[in-house]
Amino acid sequence: MDRCVQLSYRYHDADVVELRVSAWNGSFGGSTCLYVGQGDLADTAKLLAGFPVGLEDQREATFGAFGPKSAGGATSLKFSCIDGAGHCQLHVTIEADYDRGDLLAQRVEMLCAFEPAALDQFLEQMRELNSSLWGSAVLALP
């Protein structure tokens, strides 16, 4: 499996889009299916555009909803700079859907290095996925 974070289209209706989110950093990974509102991918791409603007820049995007009270899984992507040389880090949290009232769900947390240029490509693919409701968006990891 390639080192990446991937959002893949699965289904949509008038209100929501179902995605499979998967991530692999070369030694650790996970995946889940989750739901986002129509237009949420474009809004997220807008939020993350231009990252990073400086050493203190930190941004977070959440897809789905964490916890047992909502359908589907969830993913959090926390982007930050780790030094003055412009090296970037992504903290990925993936939580599976809670099955029939389980008290716990499977959960993965991992750290990934990434290049800002790869993030730009990922955001463009997110915009395309948002408008076409087909395909996937891939953040390539070194």
N, C-alpha and C positions, 0 to 999 in steps of 0.2 A: 504494500500500500504506500502511496506517495505521502510525504509529509505535507499536510495541509489541513485547513479548516474548510469544510464544504457544506453549503446549503443547497439541498436538492429538492425540486418541486415534486410533490406527490399527488395533490388534489386541491380543488378549490370549489367554493360555492359563492353565493352573492356577498357573504360577509367575511369569510375566513379563507386562509390558504394553509394547507398542511405541508410542512417541510420535514425532511430528514436532515438533521444536523449531525455531521460526523467530524471527528478531529483525530489526528495522529501526529505526534511530534518526533517519531522515530523510536521511542521507547515506551510511550504511554498513549492511550487513546480511548475513545468511546463514541457512542452515537445515541440519538433519541429521535423520536418523531414529536413534533409540536405544532401549535397553531399560532398564526399571526393574523392580524387584521389586514384587509385589503388596503394597500398603500403603505403599510408599515416598512417594507423593505426600502422604498424610496425615501421615506422619512429618516430611516437609519443611515442610509448612504449620505444624506445631506448633513446629518449630525457628525459623521465621521470624516467628511471631506476636509482635505487640507491638513490632516494630522501628520506629523506634529508641527506646531507653530513655535515650540520652544521646549526647554528642558522640563518645565513644570506641567506641560500639557498632559492631561489624563482624560480619557473619554471611556464611557461604558455604554454598551448596547445590550439589551435583554430581549430575548425572543421567547414567547410562551410565558408560562407563569409557574413559579416555583411553589411547591407545597401540594398537599393532597386535595385541596378544594377546587381545583380546576382540571379540565381534561387535558391530556397530553403532557409532554415533558417540558423542559425549559433549558435555555442556554444563556449564559452571561459571557460577554466578551469585554474584557477590561484592557484597554490600550494605554501604555505608558512609555516614557523615555527612561532609560536606565543610566545614561551618562552624557557628558557634554559632547561626545563624538557623534551623537545622533543615533546610537543603537537603541532599538525599540524592543519592547517585550509585550506579549499578549498573555493574559491570565484567562484561561478558558474554564468555565464550570458547566458541566452537562449533568442534568438530572433526568432520569427516566420517569415515565408516568407511574403514578401510584396505582397498583392493581387492586381493585375491589376493596378499598378500605384499609390496605396495608398501612402500618405505622411508619414504615421506611421505604424509600425508593433507592435504587442504585444511583450512585453519584460518582463523577469523575472530576478532578481538578488537575490542571496541568499548566505548565509554563512553556511558552514558545517564543523564540526569536522570530522577527519578521522584518522585511524591508519596506519602507514607506512606498516605494514604487509598486510592490506587490499589493499593498493595501489599495492603492489607486485603481489597479486592475480589478480587484475584488469588488470595489464599490461600483465600478462601471457595470460589472456582471450582475450585481444586485439590482441596479436600476433596470437592466434588461429583463431579469427574472420577474421583477415587479410588474413591468408592462406586458410581457409576453405570457406570463404564467406558464412557463415551460423551461426546462433545462436546469442549470445549476450555476452557483457562484462559488469560486474556489480561491481561497487565500493560500498561495504557495508559501511554504516554509523552507528556509535553507537547511 
